[in-house]
Amino acid sequence: MRILLLGSGGREHALAWKIAASPLCAALISAPGNPGMAALGRCVPVDVMDNQAVVALAKAERIDFVVVGPDNPLANGVVDALEAAGIKAFGPSGAAAQLEASKGFTKDLCAEYGIPTGRYRRFTDAAAAKAYAATHPVPVVIKADGLALGKGVVIAPTEKDAVAEIDLMFGGAFGVAGRSIVIEEFLHGEEVSVFALSDGTDALFFGTAQDHKRVGDGDEGPNTGGMGAYSPAAIVTPALIDDIMARIIRPTVAAMAARGTPFKGVLYAGLILTAEGPKLIEYNARFGDPEAQVLMPRLTSDLVPILMAAAEGRLAGVEAHWSDETALTVVMAAKGYPGAVEKGSLIAGLEAAEAAGAIVFQAGTARNADGALTANGGRVLNVTALGASVTEARARAYAAVERIDWPEGFCRRDIGWRAIERERR
């Protein structure tokens, strides 16, 4: 079959890598794609936020199945547009994608259906938000309601910090995403990511991971879109997975169906393991980035028929099989990230890194006029390796990082530190 993959980041490169390996994939087209994805199939420079352009591309290329990678096109209704044109697609409808596109929507859904989450209030007025923050125990979590590229969440340690962040959000720091905000209690515990696929009725567990959001070693500095991850998260035991599926994932699927907006696609649950049990921080409505970069190398099943089963409402009885190995990815970012970065710096040594046993998924890359690989964003490379343990996978990943020649890049040097501490006990 002919498959179209929407997106251009590291997540999409990982998906392209797995989709291209499927015996069902006769041709893979990526839109707009990146240089790494171009090695797996043709890339077409189409704006994924233009639904009609995506539909036109799918028709012109005689596409059988579309896989949507990023969040914005989903919230923009690209799946609705494709399905209206008779083109099969994997991902939620625009209405169902509100699970990610509006944090307030998800908090309200949790409150209505008894899904465990932190206490919260929603605000569209800065003065009211600041008055509430003045009475709230600190630290307190301030969130832009809408999509903010993974950066619209701030943990304010003091009331003064909370007020400053509220002013920033309502002042336009996150654009339209900050016109409404959520203020919620800070949940104490370890953060984990749990993935499931849904076909609108059934849910299939699809792996665990732990991300590293802070830019610096020791979880210091501002939040980012993610500086590295590993999978599986050993702290999430089989019994805990059953509990999360029973009390959080499946009730969410049932709630969305009851509301008339059945969810088909990826449910990526960001959770805190509190003393009272797992609680939902937020949902993403697509594969994580960089979590996809550690899930795809561990998945031993063919990805394509599983995604098709979810899109066609027939997940019941479908199984996903996983390697016993650990996968770990290190994000190499341009200096200055998550702030302003310079584009165009030369990158070399990817072949040497892969010869060392890693998979290098490209995220923010481009080719210059001479055909050389260059940095074209904040998070640029995902250096991924497998191992019998987190310790072994990390050693291999960092050995590969050392072979990459990119002086203008940097990375955290402690990805997987919690898990490695546990392995040493």
Disulfide bonds with the S-S distance in Angstrom:
none
